[in-house]
Amino acid sequence: YLDGYYQDKIGEFKKIEEVRKNCEQRIAQAKESQQRDHLFNQIIRQLVDKNKIEIPEALVHSELNHLINELGRDLQAQGEDIRKLDAKEMVGRLKPNAEFRVRSFLILNKVAELLKIEVMEEELEKKLEAMARQTGRPLPEIRAYHEKNRLMGSLKTRILHEKALEIVLKEAKIKVVKGEKAENRSKSEEKR
């Protein structure tokens, strides 16, 4: 049994076995989530590669600004200053990623439209609850943060895209190929 000091540090668990079991479950969930994300990324790559679409330059510019701001925050967190970077080089490096992200966004929206996928309020609530569990924060705080920062729309879009990807994944042919480091990598191809 855990004494009072350690019990305060690790929460509701009474025995060390409960802590161990909880850690094992969380690790298994993280691995499963990582594998799912990897498959989703492969599907998105395949969809973008197979569906060359024109994309509005304004959307690319907006996404590029988002990526630059994200990079600036990351650099600032590391004690660096984004102003020290060469702007043209930075834009040149980030623009292909911005274009890819815009293409994938538009394609996933079209997939969701064609499949008539919608996001229900219950699904949004479940996603917020999952975020609260993952962060250890109260649900009302998570909801308030998303509402205050106008993130509910992007959260709904993320759920919509995940649902579209789940359906595409169910219909996909999956090939397992050996990677450079003797790892197995999954490559998804859309059914024809």
N, C-alpha and C positions, 0 to 999 in steps of 0.2 A: 504494500500500500504506500501511496505517496503521502509525505507529510505536508503540513499546511503551507510551508514556504514554496515547495515545488508545485503543489496543487494550484496555488495562486498564479503561478507562471504559465501553466499549460491548460488551464480551463477546467472543463467539466469532468475530466477523467479521474477515476479513483485508483486504478491500477496501471502499472507500467505497461502491461500487456495491451490495455485499451489504447494507450498512446501509440504503441508499436503498430497495432492493427490499423489505427486511423492513419498513421503515416504511410503504411503500405498501400492503403486504399487511395490516398491522395497521390502517391507516386504512380500507381497504376492508372488513375484517371488522367494525370498529366501526360503520361506516355501515350495513352489512347488519343487524347486531344491533339498531341503533337503529330501522331500518325495521320489523323483525320485532316489536320491542317496541311500536311505535306501532300496528301491526295488532292485536297481542294486546290492547292497551288498548281499541281500538275494539270488538273482539269482546266483551270483558268488559263494556263499557258497554252494548252491544246486549243481551247475555244478561241483565244486571241489569235493564235497562229493560223487557224483554219478560217477565220472570219475577218478578213482585212476590210475594215470599214473606215470611212472618212470620219474624222473627229473634229469638232469645232475648236479652233485655235484658242478661243476664250476659255474653254474648259481646261485645255492643256495649261494655259497661263495661270489659271486659278489653282490648279493642282500643283504646278511648279512653285507658286508662292507658298502653298501649304507645306511642300517638302522643304523649301528653304527655311521657313519659320521653324519647322520641326528640327532641322539640322542646327539652326541657331540655338534652340533650347537645349539640345543635346550637348553642343559645344560649350554653352554657358555653364551647364551642370558639371562639365569637366574642367572649368576654369579657363576655357579658351574664348577667343573673340572671333565671331564670324567675319568681322570686317577685315581681318587679316588674310582671308582667302581671296583668291582671284575670282571676281564675279563671273567673267566669261567662262572660265574653266568649270566653275561650280554649276552654272546653268547648263553647260555642255554635258556634264556628267549626270545631272539630275533630269534633264528633259526626256530622255528615253524612258525613264521610270515613270515620269508624269504621263507620258503618252500611253504607256502600257496600262497604268491605273485607270485612265479615262476610258480606254477601249474596254477593259474588263468590266468597268462599271456599266457602260452602255450595253454591252453584250449580256451581262447578267440581268439587267433590267428587262431586256428584250426576251430572254429565256423565261423570266418570271411572268411577263405579260403573255407570252405564247402558251404557257402552262396554266395561266389563270391563277397564279399563286397570290395569296393575300396574307397579311400579317394581322392576326387577331389580337385584341387587347390582352387576352390571357397569355399569349406568347410573349408579349412585351413584358408583362408582369413577371413571368417565369425567368426571363433574361435578367431583369433587374434583381430578382431574388438570388439568382446564381452569382451575379456580380457582388451582391452583398455578402454572400457566403465566402466567396473567394477573397474578398478584401477584408473580411471581418468587421465591416461597417454596417450600421443599421440600415434597413431597407429605406426608411423615409429620407435618410441622408443621401443615399445613392440616387433616389428619385429626384429629390430637390436639386442636387448637383446637375443632373441631366436636364431638368427643366430650366434652371437658372442659366445654364450655358447653351441652351437651345440645341441639345444633343439628342433629343428624343427622335427626331426625324432620321438622323444618321443611324441611330440604334435600330429603328424599324427597317431601314434599308439593309443594314447588316444581317438582320434576321431574314429578310426577304431573299437576300443573296445566298445565305446559308441553306435555306429551304430549296432554292433553285439548284444549288450545288449537290444537295443530298439526292434530289431526283436524278440529276445527270449522273451522279456516281452510281446509283442503282442500275442505270441503263448502260454504263460504261463497260468496255472490255478492259481488263487490267492485265498488264504484262509485268512480270517481275524480272528485272535485269540486274546483273551484277554491276556495281559501281566501281570506280577507280580504287576505292579503299576496301574492296571486298565486302561492301555493304550491299544489302538488297535495297533497291530503289523501285518504287512503283511508278509506272508510267501509264496514264489513262488515255484511252482513245475513245472518242465519241462514236457510238454505233452509227452505221450508215443505214 
